[in-house]
Amino acid sequence: MLIADDQQVVRGGLVLLIGMLDGIEVVGAARDGAEAVELTERLRPDVVLDLNMPVLDGVAATAALREKVPGSAVLPPARPRCSPSSPTVCPTPRSAPGSSSARPP
């Protein structure tokens, strides 16, 4: 498994926690999407855990990983986050029926 996240504490914690599980080997950790793509091409992990990242966001990194390393499974963030490079994943706030307040994305 390769873990990718921009926050060192989160990345390191996940490497330690997931690395303690039987049957799972963490082969690398990336600090951004571009590094995740490079490491995945080189290390060929079976699974990539893709969290929120700068440089190449999770959506773009996932697309690149699926193109360049089609055999790896990519686990994207549970909830997409907005980024300047992929505004299409930013939910547009909408009012609930009968309400004038917008829901947060």
Buried (B, 14 or more C-beta within 10 A) or exposed (E): BBBBBBEEEEBEEBBEEBBEEEEEEBBBBBBBBBBBBBBBEEBEBEBBBBBBBEBBBBBBBBBBBBEEBEEBEBEBBEEBBEBEEBEEBEEEEEEEEEEEEEEEE
